[in-house]
Amino acid sequence: MSRFLIEGGNPLVGEVNIRAAKNAVLPIIAAVILTEGETLLRDVPRISDVENLLTILSGLGIKVRWQDGDLHLDTTQIRNNEINKEAAQKIRGSIFVLGSLIGRFRQARLPLPGGCSIGRRPIDLHLYGLGEMGVKFSEANGILSCNLKRGRSAEIYLDFPSVGATENFILASAIGKHTVKIVNAAKEPEVVDLVDFLNKCGACISGAGTDTIIIEGVTSLQGVSHRPIPDRIVAGSFMLAAATVGGDVLIKNVVPRHNANLIKRLRQSGVTVTATNNAVRIITDKRRRSYSAQTGPYPGFPTDIQSQYAVFSCLTTGITHIVENMFEDRFRYVDELRKLGARICLRGKTATFKPIKKFKAGTKEAPKVLRGHELRGSFSLVVASLASEGYSIIEGVEFIDRGYERLEEDFTKLGAKIIRI
């Protein structure tokens, strides 16, 4: 397994370019199963989650070809095979293949999906909504079998606006003779992007970005060319890295309104944030004020940047409270930050961060060893190490590779001292 060796204490200066959003790309790649012919997806990051999902699609007979950062997918020879178990257990995004296979073939066999260990993420909502459409389920030896012999129109009411469930219902009902309405649907930009892609392909879907989405099934979908939206979580991660470590960073190819909640908090904390149509510049040269937050569905504060915001909060001038409402195990990074001198009190779903002057890592001969347990928490340990005095080793880089493409290269371009070992 790879590790990062980091020497902290250097400000971040320069530019970083954001590629297509992981959380938009994964369901769109799965949606290609529904299409006929070739689809071109532009500026797709070659991260491990994408590669694992492409392994699943290749096993279905879909031809996969990379060219100059773009992804070509041809479904001419698609077939309804059982999903690759090893690949499915590495990535939770494999759950989207379920909706697409049901949508195209009216049946599917899928190993239960894997992903990061950040708490319970049951697929009960997925099964409930698909069941409302007429899907029948059985499970044996970790394999979920699904059949849709008699589809029907449905109104699906979600107790919680789950992004994954909303997207799965859209995928399962885009092709067919029935109409499906999703009430209390997720509003995330990635849901809107999936619908934009499907409508380009010939689907008839309305209401994306609101709490009610209506899918009127069509006869078939055709492959198209599409550029997924920029990754708001990666953009937010670099905003917080620049704000925490200090310096002057221009983050290009972003949609600032997708990060409006974070930008508001950074400005209220005293960080200089300049936003244009497609870029955000972060300038920090002094200690910041504290500003509490609690996570929630979009447009609330994203759970996927909670740990990065926590690192930033450690170095503010006052006490910060962060409430995690989405995943009960999102605070697994706390013990690792304490190794660097962080003062954090955990009580239930609330973490309280008391200010410290700086993080303190180890020496060159005896670096401080930090272990990441999931994607975003592992990134936060990199940021804390970059803001530290001394040397750190980050273990668990395989989690970072799930969502950040060659992260060490981006930080090196910004002046950080970080190498993969």
VOGU-844874 format. One line per field, with one value per residue (C-alpha): residue in one letter; residue number from 1; x, y, z. Coordinates in steps of 0.5 Angstrom, whole numbers. Last residue first. Layout:
// residues N
resn <- A ...
resi <- NUM ...
c1 <- X ...
c2 <- Y ...
c3 <- Z ...
//
This chain:
// residues 421
resn <- I R I I K A G L K T F D E E L R E Y G R D I F E V G E I I S Y G E S A L S A V V L S F S G R L E H G R L V K P A E K T G A K F K K I P K F T A T K G R L C I R A G L K R L E D V Y R F R D E F M N E V I H T I G T T L C S F V A Y Q S Q I D T P F G P Y P G T Q A S Y S R R R K D T I I R V A N N T A T V T V G S Q R L R K I L N A N H R P V V N K I L V D G G V T A A A L M F S G A V I R D P I P R H S V G Q L S T V G E I I I T D T G A G S I C A G C K N L F D V L D V V E P E K A A N V I K V T H K G I A S A L I F N E T A G V S P F D L Y I E A S R G R K L N C S L I G N A E S F K V G M E G L G Y L H L D I P R R G I S C G G P L P L R A Q R F R G I L S G L V F I S G R I K Q A A E K N I E N N R I Q T T D L H L D G D Q W R V K I G L G S L I T L L N E V D S I R P V D R L L T E G E T L I V A A I I P L V A N K A A R I N V E G V L P N G G E I L F R S M
resi <- 421 420 419 418 417 416 415 414 413 412 411 410 409 408 407 406 405 404 403 402 401 400 399 398 397 396 395 394 393 392 391 390 389 388 387 386 385 384 383 382 381 380 379 378 377 376 375 374 373 372 371 370 369 368 367 366 365 364 363 362 361 360 359 358 357 356 355 354 353 352 351 350 349 348 347 346 345 344 343 342 341 340 339 338 337 336 335 334 333 332 331 330 329 328 327 326 325 324 323 322 321 320 319 318 317 316 315 314 313 312 311 310 309 308 307 306 305 304 303 302 301 300 299 298 297 296 295 294 293 292 291 290 289 288 287 286 285 284 283 282 281 280 279 278 277 276 275 274 273 272 271 270 269 268 267 266 265 264 263 262 261 260 259 258 257 256 255 254 253 252 251 250 249 248 247 246 245 244 243 242 241 240 239 238 237 236 235 234 233 232 231 230 229 228 227 226 225 224 223 222 221 220 219 218 217 216 215 214 213 212 211 210 209 208 207 206 205 204 203 202 201 200 199 198 197 196 195 194 193 192 191 190 189 188 187 186 185 184 183 182 181 180 179 178 177 176 175 174 173 172 171 170 169 168 167 166 165 164 163 162 161 160 159 158 157 156 155 154 153 152 151 150 149 148 147 146 145 144 143 142 141 140 139 138 137 136 135 134 133 132 131 130 129 128 127 126 125 124 123 122 121 120 119 118 117 116 115 114 113 112 111 110 109 108 107 106 105 104 103 102 101 100 99 98 97 96 95 94 93 92 91 90 89 88 87 86 85 84 83 82 81 80 79 78 77 76 75 74 73 72 71 70 69 68 67 66 65 64 63 62 61 60 59 58 57 56 55 54 53 52 51 50 49 48 47 46 45 44 43 42 41 40 39 38 37 36 35 34 33 32 31 30 29 28 27 26 25 24 23 22 21 20 19 18 17 16 15 14 13 12 11 10 9 8 7 6 5 4 3 2 1
c1 <- 13 8 11 9 13 8 9 2 5 7 0 -3 2 1 -7 -6 -13 -17 -24 -22 -14 -15 -18 -12 -7 -9 -3 0 7 8 14 15 11 4 -1 1 0 -7 -8 -6 -10 -16 -15 -16 -22 -25 -24 -24 -20 -14 -8 -3 5 9 15 21 28 25 22 15 8 6 -1 -1 -4 -9 -17 -22 -26 -32 -35 -43 -46 -45 -40 -33 -28 -23 -16 -11 -4 -2 -4 -10 -12 -11 -16 -21 -21 -26 -31 -35 -38 -45 -46 -51 -52 -45 -45 -39 -38 -32 -29 -25 -19 -19 -13 -17 -23 -19 -18 -25 -27 -23 -27 -34 -32 -36 -42 -44 -47 -54 -56 -56 -57 -54 -48 -48 -43 -40 -35 -29 -25 -18 -11 -7 -5 -10 -12 -17 -19 -25 -26 -32 -36 -32 -31 -26 -25 -21 -22 -24 -28 -35 -32 -30 -37 -40 -36 -38 -45 -44 -40 -45 -46 -38 -39 -31 -26 -21 -18 -14 -9 -6 -3 -5 -5 -12 -15 -11 -13 -20 -21 -18 -23 -28 -26 -25 -33 -35 -33 -34 -40 -40 -39 -43 -43 -49 -51 -58 -64 -70 -78 -79 -81 -84 -80 -83 -78 -81 -76 -73 -66 -69 -76 -77 -75 -77 -71 -68 -60 -60 -65 -61 -55 -59 -62 -55 -53 -59 -58 -50 -52 -56 -63 -65 -72 -78 -83 -81 -86 -86 -89 -90 -89 -81 -74 -72 -75 -70 -65 -69 -70 -63 -61 -66 -64 -57 -58 -62 -68 -70 -77 -78 -84 -85 -91 -91 -93 -92 -88 -90 -84 -79 -74 -68 -63 -58 -52 -49 -50 -57 -62 -69 -72 -79 -79 -86 -85 -86 -81 -76 -77 -77 -71 -67 -69 -67 -60 -57 -51 -49 -43 -37 -33 -32 -34 -38 -44 -48 -47 -52 -56 -61 -67 -72 -66 -65 -68 -67 -60 -59 -63 -58 -52 -53 -51 -44 -43 -41 -34 -30 -35 -37 -30 -29 -36 -36 -44 -48 -48 -54 -50 -48 -45 -46 -46 -40 -36 -31 -28 -24 -18 -14 -17 -19 -23 -29 -33 -39 -39 -43 -36 -33 -39 -36 -29 -31 -34 -28 -24 -28 -28 -20 -19 -18 -22 -27 -25 -31 -36 -37 -43 -43 -49 -55 -56 -59 -52 -50 -53 -48 -43 -48 -48 -41 -39 -44 -41 -34 -35 -31 -24 -22 -16 -11 -7 -1 1 0 4 10 10 9 14 10 11 5 4 2 0
c2 <- 12 18 25 31 38 43 49 49 44 39 40 38 32 29 29 24 24 25 21 13 15 18 11 8 13 9 11 18 20 26 31 37 43 42 45 40 35 38 38 31 28 32 28 21 24 25 18 13 10 15 13 18 17 22 22 20 21 27 29 29 33 39 43 50 55 51 53 48 44 41 35 33 27 24 28 28 33 36 39 38 36 33 26 29 29 22 21 25 22 17 23 21 14 17 19 24 29 31 37 41 46 51 54 61 63 58 53 47 49 49 41 41 44 38 33 36 37 30 32 38 44 45 46 40 35 37 38 42 48 53 59 60 66 66 67 71 70 67 68 63 65 61 60 59 65 69 68 72 69 72 68 72 66 70 69 62 60 64 60 53 54 57 51 49 57 57 53 50 50 53 54 60 59 64 62 59 52 52 57 54 47 49 51 45 41 45 44 37 37 41 36 40 38 32 34 30 27 22 15 14 12 8 7 13 13 19 21 26 29 33 36 41 41 36 37 34 27 25 21 22 21 29 28 22 27 33 28 26 33 35 29 31 38 36 36 30 28 29 26 22 21 15 14 8 5 4 7 12 8 4 10 15 11 9 17 18 12 15 22 20 26 22 20 19 18 14 15 9 7 0 -5 -13 -18 -13 -18 -17 -22 -19 -23 -24 -31 -31 -25 -24 -18 -17 -10 -7 0 1 -5 0 5 0 -3 3 6 -1 0 1 6 5 9 12 5 7 3 -4 -6 -12 -17 -16 -20 -16 -16 -12 -12 -4 -1 -7 -6 1 1 -4 -1 5 0 0 7 3 1 -4 -10 -9 -10 -16 -19 -17 -17 -22 -22 -18 -17 -11 -11 -5 -1 3 8 13 17 23 25 25 18 13 7 2 -3 -5 -13 -13 -15 -9 -5 -8 -6 1 2 0 5 10 9 8 15 17 23 24 30 29 23 20 15 10 6 5 7 4 2 9 10 7 12 17 15 15 21 26 23 23 30 32 35 41 45 48 54 57 58 54 56 51 49 41 36 30 23 20 12 7 0
c3 <- -2 -5 -4 -1 0 -1 -6 -10 -16 -10 -8 -15 -16 -9 -10 -16 -18 -12 -10 -9 -9 -2 1 -2 1 8 11 12 14 18 19 22 24 22 16 11 16 18 10 9 15 12 6 10 13 6 3 9 15 15 19 22 23 26 23 27 23 20 26 28 27 31 29 31 36 38 39 42 37 40 36 36 34 41 45 42 45 41 42 37 38 32 35 37 29 29 34 31 24 26 26 20 24 25 18 16 22 24 28 29 34 34 40 38 35 29 28 30 26 19 21 22 16 12 16 15 7 5 10 6 9 7 0 -1 5 12 16 22 23 28 26 29 27 23 24 19 12 8 1 -3 -10 -13 -21 -26 -26 -21 -13 -9 -2 3 10 16 19 16 9 10 13 6 2 5 4 -3 -5 -11 -13 -14 -20 -21 -27 -23 -16 -15 -9 -4 2 9 11 13 8 3 5 6 -1 -4 0 -3 -10 -9 -6 -12 -17 -24 -27 -32 -40 -44 -51 -53 -53 -55 -50 -52 -51 -46 -39 -36 -30 -25 -20 -13 -8 -13 -17 -22 -23 -30 -34 -41 -43 -50 -49 -47 -42 -39 -38 -36 -31 -28 -28 -23 -19 -18 -17 -10 -10 -7 -8 -2 -7 -13 -18 -23 -30 -34 -41 -40 -40 -35 -29 -26 -27 -24 -18 -17 -17 -12 -8 -8 -7 -1 1 7 9 1 -2 -8 -13 -18 -25 -26 -28 -29 -29 -26 -23 -17 -15 -9 -8 -1 0 -2 -3 -6 -9 -13 -17 -18 -18 -11 -10 -13 -8 -2 -5 -5 1 5 2 8 9 16 18 15 13 6 0 -1 -5 -4 -10 -16 -20 -24 -28 -32 -38 -39 -33 -28 -30 -30 -23 -20 -23 -19 -13 -16 -13 -6 -9 -7 -6 -13 -16 -13 -14 -22 -23 -26 -34 -38 -44 -48 -55 -58 -51 -53 -47 -49 -43 -44 -41 -47 -50 -45 -48 -45 -49 -45 -45 -38 -35 -38 -34 -28 -29 -31 -24 -21 -25 -23 -16 -17 -20 -27 -27 -33 -37 -42 -42 -49 -50 -56 -58 -55 -48 -41 -39 -40 -34 -29 -32 -31 -23 -22 -26 -22 -15 -18 -20 -27 -26 -22 -24 -19 -19 -15 -7 -1 5 7 14 14 11 8 7 4 4 -2 0
//
